[in-house]
Amino acid sequence: MDEAPSRIAERLDPRILARLKGLRVRAHRIVEGYVAGQHRSPFRGFSIEFAEHREYVPGDDLRYVDWKVFGRTDKYYVKQYEDETNLVCYLLLDVSESMRYQGPGVPLSKFEYAQCLAAALGYLVVMQRDAVGLATFDNQLRQWLRPAGNPAHHQQLMSIMESTRPVAKTAMDQTLHTIAERLTKRSLVFILSDCLDDPDSLLRGLKHFRHRRHEVTLLQILDPCELDFPFRGTTLFRGLEQFPDLVADPPSLRAAYLEELQHFLRIVRSGTLEMGMTYRLLRTDQPFDRALTSILHH
């Protein structure tokens, strides 16, 4: 019997996940719920040792069509293999101080949300027998984990994320250049960041990935309070990334703030799309099934 939809939804609700201790437990709940809610797996790798057949879908490499099966069934099936990987995926996680932000009533900080999403993506890649690597960055490259495709490697990836604390400023331009230079094989790259930096600097850094022909998805993760600015009455805003604290009257600032925010988001979105990259804006109150579906079904 299929599991009740409400039980699956609970595993993907940020409010439920916020009560769980440990990134491993949270990642397991996200993946378990997401896979239970899908009819078929989002992607799969090819290599040397035959594993099974699956139905052909447009875009599959014709070299792996099993023509003998087609002759018997008049249907197209693709051979799938195991052990070696053909997909290399890198998760680039922003660990700058602004990622610590967590608005009132929001279950997870931007960093915690990005951690959970990165851990779930990494787990899905390993499940498909492909390789995943990790880079954490702020104003420089902090930690680097070369890609591999086994469960022990995924545990190491999560251990690095669990031990990381966002404390420094953002400087995405030169940092992204540094990371792009390390990617020697054309790869699938997920960048998880709030992108709260000069947009021109961000886009300059992203151009390096386009030059090296990587498949890039930029996941801009923002708190609902950053997007909606719901504050009322005189408010003390705590400064992050070396900005000073600020006492302000939010209602008098709201219209100008939202106009500036939308301008900023348009620059980031249009700049990535013009480079042939995928862009997704994610809210930290958004259930993880929506986020994963939006990312993987593309």
C-alpha positions as CSV (number, residue, x, y, z in Angstrom):
1,M,0.0,0.0,0.0
2,D,1.3,3.5,-0.8
3,E,2.3,5.7,2.0
4,A,-0.2,8.4,2.9
5,P,0.7,11.7,1.2
6,S,0.6,13.5,4.6
7,R,3.4,11.3,6.0
8,I,5.5,12.1,2.9
9,A,4.8,15.8,3.2
10,E,5.9,15.7,6.9
11,R,9.4,14.6,5.8
12,L,9.7,17.5,3.5
13,D,8.3,20.3,5.7
14,P,11.1,22.6,7.0
15,R,9.1,23.1,10.2
16,I,9.3,19.3,10.9
17,L,12.9,19.0,9.8
18,A,13.9,21.9,12.1
19,R,13.0,19.7,15.1
20,L,15.4,16.9,14.0
21,K,18.9,16.9,15.2
22,G,21.8,16.3,12.8
23,L,22.2,16.9,9.0
24,R,22.3,13.2,8.3
25,V,18.8,12.6,9.8
26,R,17.4,15.6,8.0
27,A,18.9,14.6,4.6
28,H,17.6,11.1,5.0
29,R,14.1,12.4,5.6
30,I,14.2,14.7,2.6
31,V,15.4,12.0,0.2
32,E,13.1,9.4,1.6
33,G,10.1,11.6,1.2
34,Y,11.1,12.9,-2.2
35,V,11.8,9.5,-3.7
36,A,8.5,8.1,-2.2
37,G,6.6,10.9,-4.0
38,Q,8.2,10.3,-7.4
39,H,7.2,7.8,-10.1
40,R,10.7,7.4,-11.5
41,S,14.2,8.4,-10.6
42,P,15.4,11.9,-11.7
43,F,18.7,10.8,-13.3
44,R,20.9,7.7,-13.7
45,G,24.5,7.1,-14.8
46,F,26.2,4.9,-17.4
47,S,29.4,2.9,-17.0
48,I,30.9,-0.5,-17.8
49,E,29.0,-3.3,-15.9
50,F,25.4,-3.9,-17.1
51,A,22.8,-3.5,-14.4
52,E,19.3,-3.3,-16.0
53,H,17.1,-1.8,-18.7
54,R,14.9,1.2,-18.6
55,E,12.5,2.9,-21.1
56,Y,14.2,5.2,-23.6
57,V,13.4,8.9,-23.2
58,P,14.3,11.7,-25.7
59,G,17.8,12.8,-25.2
60,D,19.3,9.4,-24.2
61,D,22.5,8.4,-26.0
62,L,21.5,6.1,-28.9
63,R,24.6,4.0,-28.3
64,Y,22.9,2.5,-25.3
65,V,19.7,1.5,-27.0
66,D,19.3,-2.3,-26.8
67,W,18.3,-3.1,-30.4
68,K,17.8,-6.8,-29.6
69,V,15.1,-5.9,-27.1
70,F,13.6,-3.6,-29.7
71,G,13.5,-6.4,-32.2
72,R,11.5,-8.6,-29.8
73,T,9.2,-6.0,-28.2
74,D,9.0,-3.2,-30.8
75,K,9.8,-0.8,-27.9
76,Y,13.0,1.2,-27.1
77,Y,14.9,0.3,-24.0
78,V,18.3,1.7,-22.8
79,K,21.0,-0.4,-21.2
80,Q,22.1,0.9,-17.7
81,Y,25.3,0.1,-16.1
82,E,26.9,0.3,-12.7
83,D,30.3,0.7,-10.8
84,E,31.8,3.5,-12.8
85,T,30.4,7.0,-13.1
86,N,29.9,9.3,-16.0
87,L,28.3,12.2,-14.2
88,V,30.4,14.4,-12.0
89,C,28.5,16.8,-9.8
90,Y,29.9,19.6,-7.6
91,L,28.0,21.3,-4.8
92,L,29.3,24.8,-4.1
93,L,28.1,25.9,-0.7
94,D,28.2,29.6,0.4
95,V,29.4,29.7,4.0
96,S,29.5,33.5,4.4
97,E,28.1,35.1,7.5
98,S,24.9,36.4,5.7
99,M,23.8,32.8,5.3
100,R,23.3,32.6,9.1
101,Y,20.2,34.8,8.8
102,Q,16.9,33.3,10.1
103,G,13.9,35.6,10.2
104,P,11.2,35.5,12.9
105,G,9.0,32.4,12.7
106,V,11.1,30.8,10.0
107,P,12.2,27.2,10.9
108,L,15.6,27.1,9.3
109,S,18.4,29.6,8.6
110,K,19.5,30.1,5.0
111,F,22.6,28.1,5.8
112,E,20.7,25.2,7.3
113,Y,18.3,25.1,4.4
114,A,21.2,25.1,1.9
115,Q,23.0,22.3,4.0
116,C,19.9,20.1,3.8
117,L,19.4,20.7,0.1
118,A,23.0,20.0,-0.7
119,A,23.0,16.9,1.4
120,A,19.9,15.6,-0.4
121,L,21.3,16.4,-3.8
122,G,24.5,14.7,-3.0
123,Y,22.6,11.6,-1.7
124,L,20.6,11.4,-4.9
125,V,23.7,11.6,-7.0
126,V,25.4,8.8,-5.0
127,M,22.2,6.7,-5.3
128,Q,22.5,6.9,-9.1
129,R,26.1,5.6,-8.8
130,D,27.5,9.0,-9.9
131,A,30.2,11.1,-8.3
132,V,29.7,14.2,-6.1
133,G,32.2,16.7,-4.8
134,L,31.9,19.7,-2.4
135,A,33.4,23.2,-2.1
136,T,32.6,25.6,0.7
137,F,33.4,29.3,0.2
138,D,33.0,32.8,1.5
139,N,35.6,35.4,0.5
140,Q,37.9,32.4,-0.4
141,L,37.7,28.7,-1.0
142,R,37.5,27.1,2.5
143,Q,37.1,23.4,2.0
144,W,37.4,21.1,-1.0
145,L,36.3,17.5,-1.3
146,R,37.1,15.7,-4.6
147,P,34.2,13.9,-6.2
148,A,33.5,10.2,-5.5
149,G,30.4,8.0,-5.6
150,N,30.2,5.9,-2.5
151,P,28.2,6.2,0.7
152,A,31.3,6.7,2.9
153,H,32.2,9.7,0.7
154,H,28.7,11.2,1.2
155,Q,29.1,10.8,4.9
156,Q,32.4,12.7,4.7
157,L,30.6,15.4,2.6
158,M,28.0,15.9,5.3
159,S,30.6,15.9,8.1
160,I,32.3,18.8,6.4
161,M,29.1,20.7,6.1
162,E,28.1,20.0,9.7
163,S,31.4,21.3,11.1
164,T,31.3,24.5,9.1
165,R,30.3,27.8,10.7
166,P,29.4,30.9,8.5
167,V,31.6,33.8,9.8
168,A,33.3,35.7,7.0
169,K,32.3,38.2,4.3
170,T,31.2,37.2,0.8
171,A,33.5,37.8,-2.2
172,M,32.1,35.6,-5.0
173,D,34.0,36.9,-8.0
174,Q,37.6,35.7,-7.3
175,T,36.3,32.7,-5.3
176,L,34.3,31.3,-8.2
177,H,37.3,31.8,-10.5
178,T,39.4,29.8,-8.1
179,I,36.8,27.0,-8.0
180,A,36.3,26.9,-11.7
181,E,40.0,26.4,-12.3
182,R,39.9,23.3,-10.2
183,L,37.2,21.6,-12.2
184,T,39.2,19.7,-14.8
185,K,36.3,17.7,-16.2
186,R,33.1,19.1,-17.6
187,S,30.7,18.8,-14.7
188,L,27.2,19.5,-13.3
189,V,27.6,22.4,-10.8
190,F,25.1,23.5,-8.2
191,I,25.8,26.8,-6.5
192,L,23.9,27.3,-3.2
193,S,24.1,30.9,-2.0
194,D,22.0,33.9,-1.1
195,C,24.1,35.8,-3.7
196,L,24.2,38.9,-1.4
197,D,27.2,40.4,-3.2
198,D,27.7,42.9,-6.0
199,P,25.8,41.3,-8.9
200,D,28.4,42.3,-11.5
201,S,31.1,40.5,-9.4
202,L,28.9,37.4,-9.1
203,L,28.2,37.3,-12.9
204,R,31.9,37.7,-13.6
205,G,32.7,34.7,-11.5
206,L,29.9,32.7,-13.2
207,K,31.3,33.5,-16.6
208,H,34.4,31.3,-15.9
209,F,32.1,28.3,-15.5
210,R,30.4,29.1,-18.9
211,H,33.9,29.4,-20.5
212,R,34.8,25.9,-19.3
213,R,31.4,24.6,-20.5
214,H,30.1,23.4,-17.2
215,E,26.3,22.8,-16.6
216,V,25.5,25.3,-13.9
217,T,22.4,25.7,-11.7
218,L,22.4,28.8,-9.4
219,L,20.2,28.2,-6.4
220,Q,19.6,31.6,-4.7
221,I,18.3,30.9,-1.2
222,L,16.6,33.7,0.6
223,D,14.6,34.1,3.8
224,P,10.9,35.1,3.5
225,C,11.6,38.2,5.6
226,E,14.3,39.2,3.1
227,L,11.8,38.8,0.3
228,D,8.7,40.2,1.9
229,F,10.1,42.7,4.4
230,P,7.1,42.2,6.8
231,F,8.6,44.2,9.8
232,R,6.5,46.7,11.7
233,G,7.5,49.4,14.1
234,T,10.9,50.6,15.0
235,T,13.3,47.7,14.5
236,L,17.0,47.0,15.3
237,F,18.6,45.2,12.3
238,R,21.8,43.4,13.3
239,G,24.6,43.9,10.9
240,L,26.3,40.9,9.2
241,E,29.5,40.6,7.2
242,Q,31.0,43.7,9.0
243,F,28.0,45.9,8.4
244,P,27.0,48.0,11.4
245,D,23.7,47.5,13.3
246,L,20.9,49.8,12.1
247,V,17.8,51.1,13.9
248,A,15.1,51.9,11.3
249,D,11.4,52.4,10.7
250,P,10.5,49.5,8.3
251,P,7.2,50.9,6.9
252,S,8.9,54.0,5.6
253,L,11.6,51.8,3.9
254,R,9.5,49.0,2.6
255,A,8.6,50.3,-0.8
256,A,12.2,51.4,-1.6
257,Y,13.7,48.2,-0.2
258,L,11.4,45.9,-2.3
259,E,12.0,47.9,-5.4
260,E,15.8,47.6,-4.9
261,L,15.5,43.9,-4.1
262,Q,13.5,43.2,-7.3
263,H,16.1,45.1,-9.3
264,F,18.9,43.0,-7.8
265,L,17.1,39.7,-8.4
266,R,16.4,40.7,-12.0
267,I,20.1,41.3,-12.7
268,V,21.1,38.0,-11.2
269,R,18.4,36.0,-12.9
270,S,18.8,37.6,-16.4
271,G,22.6,37.4,-16.1
272,T,22.6,33.7,-15.4
273,L,20.0,32.9,-18.1
274,E,21.9,34.9,-20.7
275,M,24.9,32.6,-20.0
276,G,22.7,29.5,-20.6
277,M,22.6,28.6,-16.9
278,T,19.7,27.5,-14.8
279,Y,18.4,29.9,-12.1
280,R,16.1,29.1,-9.2
281,L,15.0,31.4,-6.4
282,L,14.2,29.3,-3.2
283,R,12.6,30.5,0.0
284,T,13.6,28.9,3.3
285,D,9.9,28.2,4.1
286,Q,9.5,26.3,0.9
287,P,9.0,22.5,1.2
288,F,12.0,20.5,-0.1
289,D,9.9,18.5,-2.6
290,R,9.1,21.7,-4.5
291,A,12.7,22.8,-4.5
292,L,14.0,19.4,-5.6
293,T,11.3,19.0,-8.3
294,S,12.1,22.4,-9.7
295,I,15.8,21.6,-9.8
296,L,15.8,18.0,-11.0
297,H,13.0,18.0,-13.5
298,H,14.7,20.8,-15.4
